[in-house]
Amino acid sequence: MIKVMTYLADHLFSLRQEIAHLQNMNNHYVSKTEHSPLDESALELRTVRLRQIKKELADMLIRPKDAKVWWERLSKSRIA
């Protein structure tokens, strides 16, 4: 169980770092007055990734009533 908790803590830390990086990139985008097609495409990809992270975090909050299902789902996500 401690290994699972360590995994969760590490995963949450990784997501926090990724969110901070995406926010920095978005701030850089906003500071520019003109945007190339590549800038626009990168913004779209960052937006999609932030939505994915938001969904992943929301899914982590939904815990089945049966703890066994939750642990199995967690171990499967670790493998993937």
C-alpha positions as CSV (number, residue, x, y, z in Angstrom):
1,M,0.0,0.0,0.0
2,I,2.9,2.4,0.7
3,K,4.2,1.8,-2.8
4,V,0.8,2.7,-4.2
5,M,0.8,5.9,-2.1
6,T,4.3,6.8,-3.2
7,Y,3.3,6.2,-6.8
8,L,0.3,8.6,-6.3
9,A,2.4,11.2,-4.7
10,D,5.0,11.0,-7.5
11,H,2.3,11.1,-10.1
12,L,0.6,14.1,-8.6
13,F,4.0,15.9,-8.3
14,S,4.7,15.1,-12.0
15,L,1.3,16.5,-13.0
16,R,1.9,19.7,-11.0
17,Q,5.2,20.2,-12.8
18,E,3.6,19.6,-16.2
19,I,0.8,22.1,-15.3
20,A,3.3,24.7,-14.3
21,H,5.2,24.2,-17.5
22,L,2.1,24.5,-19.6
23,Q,1.1,27.7,-17.7
24,N,4.5,29.2,-18.3
25,M,4.2,28.4,-22.0
26,N,0.7,29.9,-22.1
27,N,2.0,33.1,-20.3
28,H,4.8,33.3,-23.0
29,Y,2.1,33.0,-25.7
30,V,0.0,35.8,-24.2
31,S,3.0,38.1,-23.9
32,K,3.6,37.9,-27.7
33,T,1.8,40.4,-29.9
34,E,1.8,38.2,-33.0
35,H,1.3,34.4,-33.2
36,S,2.5,32.1,-36.0
37,P,0.5,29.1,-37.1
38,L,2.9,27.0,-35.0
39,D,2.2,29.1,-31.9
40,E,-1.5,28.6,-32.5
41,S,-1.1,24.8,-32.9
42,A,1.1,24.6,-29.8
43,L,-1.6,26.6,-27.8
44,E,-4.2,24.1,-29.0
45,L,-2.1,21.1,-27.9
46,R,-1.5,22.7,-24.5
47,T,-5.2,23.3,-24.1
48,V,-6.0,19.7,-24.9
49,R,-3.3,18.4,-22.5
50,L,-4.7,20.6,-19.7
51,R,-8.1,19.2,-20.3
52,Q,-6.7,15.6,-20.1
53,I,-4.9,16.4,-16.8
54,K,-8.2,17.9,-15.4
55,K,-10.1,14.7,-16.4
56,E,-7.4,12.5,-15.0
57,L,-7.4,14.3,-11.6
58,A,-11.2,14.2,-11.6
59,D,-11.1,10.4,-12.3
60,M,-8.7,10.0,-9.4
61,L,-11.3,11.4,-7.0
62,I,-13.9,8.9,-8.0
63,R,-13.3,5.8,-5.9
64,P,-15.5,2.8,-6.2
65,K,-17.2,1.5,-3.0
66,D,-15.3,-1.7,-3.3
67,A,-11.7,-1.0,-2.5
68,K,-10.5,-4.0,-4.5
69,V,-11.7,-2.4,-7.7
70,W,-10.0,0.8,-6.9
71,W,-6.6,-0.9,-6.2
72,E,-6.9,-3.0,-9.4
73,R,-7.7,0.1,-11.4
74,L,-4.7,1.9,-9.9
75,S,-2.3,-0.9,-10.5
76,K,-3.5,-1.1,-14.2
77,S,-2.8,2.6,-14.7
78,R,0.7,2.1,-13.2
79,I,1.4,-0.6,-15.7
80,A,0.2,1.4,-18.7
